[in-house]
């Protein structure tokens, strides 16, 4: 499937798939979206010194890289697992301008290291950040009570509706520890209902640039 590098609204780049007319990140701003959805409404409200994160759709590694940058600021220990069925070739990834736009060129080697990590092996990125990239379909996730936070960043339901079903969110619910958090850029009614059906307490939040709303779910005993 053809992939093209395009510039988004905040100057950061992302990958565009012409066949689907779909991007890996928002065309209104890849970095802005990542910070708004996954950091502001996910990581920043996870009040733990040690956090296990599952990313659904590892993609370009942007969410992983900005989470690493945030871990440097807040001194949290991060265990990061990224699941991706179709890894992006490093030759494409290294054309993206994230270290430059994030003013993190002095540690651009970390972005390189994130993508150099072998698939299906946990490796240490730094003393307080380890990473395991799992090459598999989301449908094959089977862990329970493992993660504190899920970044649900799959391609949109328009092109991959099978990734936004009750069956998938049931797996997400089981994968989280009690009081665990799931955040996603999507605000579709069908997504909210699927999350609620499996037990999430779901709230609508203001969306990133270009989107009115997004969703956050909490794994709670109260349905």
Residue pairs with C-beta under 8 A, 6 or more apart in sequence:
1 17
1 19
2 17
2 18
2 19
3 15
3 16
3 17
3 88
3 92
4 15
4 16
4 17
4 18
5 13
5 14
5 15
5 16
5 92
5 95
5 96
6 13
6 14
6 15
6 16
6 23
6 27
7 13
8 14
8 23
8 25
8 26
8 27
8 28
8 29
8 30
8 31
9 26
9 27
9 28
9 29
9 32
9 209
9 210
10 28
10 29
10 30
10 31
10 32
10 101
10 209
11 97
11 101
12 25
12 29
12 30
12 31
12 32
12 96
12 97
12 98
12 101
13 30
13 95
13 96
13 97
13 98
14 23
14 24
14 25
14 26
14 27
14 30
14 60
14 96
15 23
15 24
15 59
15 60
15 88
15 92
15 96
16 22
16 23
16 24
17 23
20 155
20 159
22 155
22 156
22 158
22 159
23 30
24 30
24 59
24 60
24 88
25 33
25 34
25 59
25 60
25 62
26 32
26 33
26 185
26 208
26 209
26 210
26 211
27 210
28 208
28 209
28 210
28 211
29 208
29 209
29 210
30 62
31 62
31 66
31 98
31 101
31 102
32 208
32 209
33 185
33 208
33 209
33 210
34 62
34 63
34 66
35 66
36 207
36 208
36 209
36 214
37 151
37 153
37 183
37 184
37 185
37 207
37 208
37 214
38 63
38 66
38 67
38 151
38 153
38 183
39 66
39 67
39 70
41 183
41 205
41 214
41 216
42 149
42 151
42 181
42 183
42 216
43 51
43 53
43 67
43 70
43 149
45 181
46 148
46 149
46 181
48 76
48 148
49 76
49 77
50 76
50 77
50 78
50 79
51 76
51 77
51 78
51 79
51 148
51 149
52 79
52 81
52 146
52 147
52 148
52 149
52 177
53 67
53 78
53 79
53 80
53 81
53 147
53 148
53 149
53 150
53 151
54 81
54 82
54 83
54 146
54 147
54 149
54 150
54 151
54 175
55 63
55 64
55 80
55 81
55 82
55 83
55 150
55 151
55 153
56 83
56 138
56 150
56 151
56 152
56 153
56 154
56 163
56 172
57 83
57 84
57 152
57 153
57 154
57 155
58 64
58 82
58 83
58 84
58 87
58 133
59 84
59 88
59 153
60 88
60 93
60 96
60 98
61 82
61 93
61 111
61 114
61 115
62 96
62 98
63 151
63 153
64 80
64 82
64 114
64 131
65 98
65 99
65 102
65 104
65 110
65 111
65 114
66 102
67 78
67 80
68 78
68 80
68 110
68 114
68 125
68 126
68 129
69 102
69 104
70 76
71 77
71 78
71 128
71 129
75 128
76 128
77 128
77 129
78 128
78 129
78 130
79 130
80 129
80 130
80 131
80 132
81 131
81 132
81 133
81 134
81 147
82 131
82 132
82 133
82 134
83 134
83 136
83 138
83 141
84 133
84 134
84 135
85 135
85 136
85 137
85 138
87 119
87 133
87 135
90 115
90 116
93 115
94 112
94 115
98 104
98 111
99 105
99 107
99 108
99 111
104 110
104 111
110 125
110 126
113 125
114 125
114 131
117 123
117 125
117 131
117 133
118 133
119 133
119 134
119 135
120 132
120 133
120 134
120 135
121 132
122 130
122 131
122 132
123 130
123 131
123 132
124 130
124 131
125 131
138 154
138 163
138 168
138 171
139 167
139 168
139 171
141 171
141 172
141 175
142 171
143 174
143 175
144 174
144 175
145 174
145 175
145 176
145 177
145 178
146 175
146 176
146 177
147 175
147 176
147 177
147 180
148 176
148 177
148 180
148 181
149 180
149 181
149 182
149 183
150 172
150 175
150 176
150 180
150 181
150 182
150 183
151 183
151 184
152 172
152 182
152 183
152 184
152 186
153 184
153 185
154 160
154 163
154 164
155 163
156 186
157 163
157 164
157 186
157 188
157 190
157 191
162 168
164 186
164 188
164 190
164 191
164 194
165 194
166 194
166 197
166 198
168 194
169 194
169 195
169 197
169 198
169 200
169 217
170 198
172 182
172 198
173 198
173 199
173 200
173 219
176 182
176 219
177 219
178 219
178 220
178 221
179 218
179 219
179 220
180 218
180 219
181 216
181 217
181 218
181 219
182 195
182 200
182 216
182 217
182 218
182 219
183 214
183 215
183 216
183 217
184 191
184 214
184 215
184 216
185 207
185 208
185 211
185 214
186 214
186 215
187 204
187 207
187 211
187 212
187 213
187 214
187 215
191 215
192 202
192 204
192 215
195 202
195 215
195 217
196 202
199 219
199 220
199 223
200 217
200 218
200 219
200 220
201 217
201 218
201 220
201 222
201 223
202 215
202 216
202 217
203 215
203 216
203 217
203 218
204 213
204 214
204 215
205 213
205 214
205 215
205 216
206 212
206 213
206 214
207 213
207 214
208 214
